[in-house]
Amino acid sequence: QRKTTIVPQSRPKVTDVQPLQCWAHTQTGKRCRARVYTREGEPIPVPYCERHLRVGDGALKVVDHPLFGKALVARYDLPAKYRMAYWGIRGRCQTSDVEDRAISFYPPDPKTGSNIDPKAEGGRRTLKTNNYNGVLNPGGTGDVIQYAGCPGPNERQNMRSTFQYYGLRNGIVGGLEFVTLMKVPKNTQLLHWYGSGWWSERGIKRQDVGTKKYPAPLRPVKDSSVNSKKSTKKKI
């Protein structure tokens, strides 16, 4: 059987000729050829076609987790720098006692589509954090990135957000780019760090999420023999 090869996508730029090609892959591993048009006049739309907004990227799949409800795993081997977009409906943030998978929304520059502020202290690599505009709520949408878990104490993340947002200030729909940090084998869980405050605000104890069927990337194991030799070394 021929192995399916998934190729990383490039990040869309405002200078790209629009419409853009959809980021998603079909469940057979082929890159979607559908075009993505601006929806609300935003400089760069959430890079999924209407179909994949409804059903999610076919290179990923949502599965049942034996302890934590749902999990997001790779349907195929994914390369490093594979791009995914979390998306949702913009609105107000719920209190932490209500289950939600919302993410804060910081709309990009309406002309450049960038979240980098060249006028801010630190230069072009400084990200805008002073333009909070509610949250993006994926509830009731076809977004699948909402099911990506958080690594436990013995695990590490294999994806992260890039702080590249999509959408307009006070718009209806917005998105946030995520990218894989390493190669992700088939059926491996996709995990990103939620932040320490997420757990404390909800009174939840952080636990490892990997299972035999759907493993999680582990933290490197420190060589205890090195520390043992140091501790037994005779002092002068």
C-alpha positions in Angstrom: 0.0 0.0 0.0 1.3 3.4 -1.0 2.2 5.6 2.0 0.4 8.9 2.2 2.8 11.9 2.5 1.5 15.1 4.0 3.4 18.2 3.0 3.6 21.4 5.2 1.6 24.3 3.9 2.9 27.9 3.6 1.4 30.6 5.7 -0.9 32.9 3.6 0.2 36.5 3.2 -1.9 39.6 2.4 0.2 39.9 -0.7 -0.8 36.5 -2.0 -3.2 36.3 -4.9 -6.6 35.5 -3.5 -8.6 33.3 -3.2 -6.2 31.1 -1.3 -5.9 27.3 -1.4 -7.6 25.5 1.5 -5.1 24.2 4.1 -6.9 21.0 4.8 -6.4 17.5 3.5 -9.1 15.0 2.6 -9.4 11.8 4.7 -7.5 10.0 1.9 -4.5 12.4 2.5 -4.9 14.6 -0.6 -4.5 18.4 -0.3 -7.9 20.1 -0.7 -8.0 22.1 -4.0 -10.9 24.3 -3.0 -10.4 28.1 -2.9 -10.9 30.2 0.2 -12.4 33.7 -0.2 -12.6 36.6 2.3 -15.7 36.3 4.4 -16.1 39.7 6.2 -13.5 41.8 4.3 -10.7 40.5 6.5 -7.2 40.7 4.9 -6.6 36.9 5.3 -9.5 34.5 5.9 -9.4 31.4 8.1 -7.6 29.2 5.6 -10.2 26.5 5.3 -12.9 26.1 2.6 -16.5 26.0 3.6 -16.6 22.2 3.6 -13.5 21.8 5.8 -14.9 24.5 8.2 -17.8 22.1 8.7 -15.9 18.8 8.9 -12.4 19.7 9.9 -9.0 18.8 8.4 -9.0 15.2 7.2 -5.3 14.8 8.2 -6.6 14.9 11.8 -9.3 13.0 13.6 -11.3 13.3 16.8 -11.4 10.2 18.9 -12.9 9.1 22.2 -10.5 9.3 25.1 -11.0 6.8 28.0 -10.6 9.4 30.7 -11.0 12.9 29.2 -13.8 12.9 26.7 -12.3 13.6 23.3 -8.8 13.8 21.9 -7.3 15.0 18.6 -4.9 12.7 16.9 -3.0 12.5 13.6 -4.8 10.5 10.9 -1.6 10.2 9.0 2.1 10.9 9.8 2.3 14.6 10.0 5.5 16.6 9.2 7.0 19.3 11.4 5.6 22.8 10.6 2.2 21.4 9.5 -0.3 24.2 9.9 -3.7 24.0 11.4 -6.3 26.7 12.2 -8.4 26.8 15.3 -11.6 28.9 14.6 -14.8 30.0 16.3 -17.4 32.6 16.7 -16.3 35.8 18.5 -18.0 36.6 21.7 -17.6 37.2 25.4 -15.6 35.0 27.7 -17.5 32.6 30.0 -16.7 32.1 33.6 -14.2 29.3 34.4 -17.0 27.1 35.9 -18.6 26.7 32.5 -17.0 24.1 30.2 -15.6 25.8 27.2 -12.8 25.6 24.7 -12.6 29.2 23.8 -9.4 31.1 23.0 -8.7 34.8 23.5 -8.9 36.8 20.2 -6.4 39.5 19.3 -7.4 40.7 15.8 -4.6 41.2 13.3 -3.8 44.5 11.6 -6.8 45.0 9.1 -4.4 46.0 6.3 -1.4 43.8 6.8 -3.1 40.8 8.4 -0.2 40.6 10.8 -0.1 40.4 14.6 3.4 41.9 14.7 3.6 45.6 15.7 6.6 47.3 14.2 6.1 50.4 16.4 6.1 48.4 19.7 9.2 48.2 21.9 11.4 45.3 20.8 10.9 45.8 17.1 9.1 43.7 14.5 9.2 40.5 16.5 7.1 42.0 19.3 3.6 40.6 19.2 0.5 42.7 19.8 -1.2 41.9 23.1 -3.0 45.1 23.8 -5.9 44.7 21.4 -8.0 42.0 23.1 -11.4 41.6 21.4 -13.2 38.9 23.3 -12.9 35.1 22.7 -13.3 32.7 19.8 -15.8 30.0 20.8 -15.7 26.8 18.7 -18.9 25.4 20.2 -21.4 24.3 17.6 -18.8 24.7 14.8 -16.9 22.1 12.8 -13.6 23.1 14.4 -11.5 20.1 15.5 -8.5 21.9 17.0 -10.6 22.5 20.2 -10.1 18.8 21.0 -6.3 19.1 21.2 -5.3 18.2 24.7 -2.7 19.6 27.1 0.4 17.5 27.9 0.6 16.1 31.4 3.6 16.3 33.8 5.6 13.6 32.0 4.6 14.7 28.5 5.4 17.6 26.1 3.6 19.6 23.5 4.0 18.8 19.8 2.1 21.8 18.5 1.8 25.4 19.5 0.0 28.6 18.5 2.0 31.1 16.5 -0.1 34.2 17.6 -1.1 34.6 13.9 -4.8 35.4 14.1 -7.4 35.6 11.3 -10.5 37.9 11.3 -11.6 41.4 12.0 -12.1 43.4 15.2 -15.7 43.0 16.2 -16.2 40.5 13.4 -18.2 37.3 13.6 -15.6 34.6 12.8 -12.0 34.5 13.8 -9.2 32.0 13.8 -5.7 31.3 15.3 -2.9 29.4 13.6 -1.2 26.4 15.2 1.8 24.5 13.9 3.4 21.2 14.7 6.8 21.4 16.4 8.0 18.0 15.3 7.0 15.0 13.2 3.8 13.6 14.6 3.3 9.8 13.9 -0.1 8.4 12.9 -2.5 8.1 15.9 -0.4 10.2 18.2 -2.3 12.9 20.1 -1.8 16.5 19.2 -1.1 18.5 22.4 -0.4 22.2 23.3 0.2 23.9 26.5 -2.9 25.5 28.0 -1.1 27.6 30.6 -0.8 27.0 34.3 -3.7 29.3 35.1 -6.1 27.1 33.1 -5.8 24.3 35.6 -5.8 26.4 38.8 -8.8 28.4 37.8 -10.8 25.2 37.3 -9.5 23.3 40.3 -8.4 20.5 38.0 -5.3 18.4 38.6 -3.1 18.1 35.5 -2.6 14.5 34.4 -0.8 12.6 31.6 -3.1 12.0 28.7 -1.3 9.5 26.6 -2.7 6.0 26.1 -1.5 2.8 24.5 -3.8 3.4 21.5 -3.2 7.1 21.3 0.2 7.9 22.7 1.5 11.3 23.7 5.1 12.7 23.2 7.1 12.2 26.4 9.6 14.5 28.1 13.2 13.5 27.8 14.2 11.3 30.7 17.1 12.7 32.7 20.0 10.4 33.3 19.8 9.8 37.0 23.3 8.1 37.0 24.9 11.5 36.3 23.3 13.1 39.4 24.1 10.0 41.4 27.8 10.3 40.6 27.8 13.9 41.5 26.2 13.3 44.8 28.6 10.5 45.7 31.7 12.4 44.6 34.1 12.8 47.6 34.4 16.3 48.7 37.8 17.8 49.3 
